[in-house]
C-alpha cells in the first residue's frame, strides 16, 4: 500500500509538470504556466533574506502566502489544461500535504511558536550559515544518482540521503541550540517540503547511512553535486529555487545574477 501511495505521488507530480507533453497543445497551456505557479512559492527561496524569513513569524507568513498562491495557480492551470483525472489525482496526492504544511507553517499554533522561539539560533547556526550545505547536498546527490543509473531501488536512494541529511543537521542544531530546537527544526524542514520525505521514508525509521544497503543505494555520497549541470531535472530545480541550501553565501549574489540572465535570455 505504501509503495502505491509513493508511486502515485511521484507520478502525479511528473504528469502535472509535463502537462503540455501529454495533453495540452495550445500555447496558453504551455509548461511555463506551471513554472510561473511554482515561482509564487519557490521564488521566495531565491531572495537574499530567505533563511531569515524561514525563522521569523512574518517570514513564515510569506511562505504561507506563496504556497496558497501556488496551489490556486496550479488549480487554475489544471482547469484550463488538465483532464478530470489530473485534477482528481492532484487533489488526492496534495490534500495531506496541504493540511500538514498549513498546520505548521501557516497556523500560529504551539508547534510554530516553539519553532520560532529557537529561530534566531537555528538561523545563526544551521540554515543561515554554510555549515548545513554538505548536509543538504545529500538530496542533490540522490537525484543525481537516480538520473544516471539504472537502479530500481529509488526508495533506498532517497531515504538513505534523507537520513544522512537528518543526522548531519541534527548535530548542528543539537550542538548549538539544544534538543527541542533540533526536534522542531526537523519538523519545520519536513513541512516546508510538504511532508514529502516523512511520507516516503517515515515507515523505515531504522535506515543506517553506513550500512551496505545505503552504500549501494547512494554510491556517490562523498562526491560533490553537479548543480545546474546535473542530469536530474529535480536536482537542477532544487539548486535553482533553493540556492540558500546549496550555494555558499559568498557566491549567492553572482549565482542569482547568472540565473536571472539565463531565464531572461
Secondary structure, DSSP 8 states (H G I E B T S, - for coil): -HHHHHHHHHHHHHHHHTHHHHT--SGGGSTHHHHHHHHHHHHHHTSTTHHHHTTSHHHHHHHHHHHHHHHHHHHHHHHHH--HHHHHHHHHHHHHHHHHHIIIIIS-SHHHHHHHHTHHHHIIIIITSGGGHHHHHHHHHHHHHHHHS--S-HHHHHHHHHHHHHHHHHHHHHHHH-HHHHHHHHHHHHHHTTTHHHHHHTT-TT--TTSHHHHHHTTTTTS---GGG-S-HHHHHHHHH-HHHHS-GGGHHHHHHHHHHHHH-
